[in-house]
Every structure is written in structure tokens, then in C-alpha cells.
């Protein structure tokens, strides 16, 4: 009898886990327009004026940055800030350092 109860408990636990995963995957993604706004705000904090020199494209949480920056240090600061922005799933770096 104990084995049967243990099996039922394990089966119910597994079903709860699977159902929870399915519900988590159905959660709505952050809209691209909202991500774009957050990225713009992040850029302004890290490098004032950069949001006017850098083109930001957002599609399904993937942010593509293109344009010119003043140094590789600035580029890394921008990339780090954008990667840490809520809703961003990945960043494509097309930034170029001005020579």
C-alpha cells in the first residue's frame, strides 16, 4: 500500500511540474515597443546622447544595435547595459568604434 501511495504522489508531482512548465511558456512576452523604450533609457544612463547616435532595432526580444561609439570601453558599457535590460533575450552587436 505504501508503494502505491508513493507512486501516486510521484505521478501527481510530475503532472504538476509539467503543467507549471506549460503555463510558464504561455506567459506573454514583453512587447518590442516596451523593450525599445527600456533600452533607450538604459543607453541614456550609460552614455548620455548615445541613444541619438545608435540605432536600436527590436524584434521578439532580440535587440540589434548599430551605429558608432567613441571607444571600445563605451561599446562594452552599452552592451552590458542593454543585455541587463528587462525583456531583452539577446543582443546583436553591430556597433563600430570611431577611429
Steps between C-alpha positions, in 0.01 A plus 500: 500500500784743577654440159173581328465827693860592419440430130182711498678786678788486252261494205304799634824690564614433144168616357515820706851566373400445137189718538704775665752497215222523244348798678838675526554462126162658430593818689479800270833638380589862558390707198788618279391863537538473878841332465608775257402767753688323781811462283487870409484588870790263578713661229428848633621397847823338379593738221301824482423584139581149377131429442513765224814352337403135525221334306296255707297227330293261709332181381359235733729611781813496283661845495731602214724800564669679212685827465821649633645536850807689621693209651496126556446573871182694416391216271541245781312721748212537255485128422506412868219745579284377213553133589384581852183672383177324593340320206818477291570138402816566297701782345646519151797734502552696179660797677822645358767696685582838342863524403 
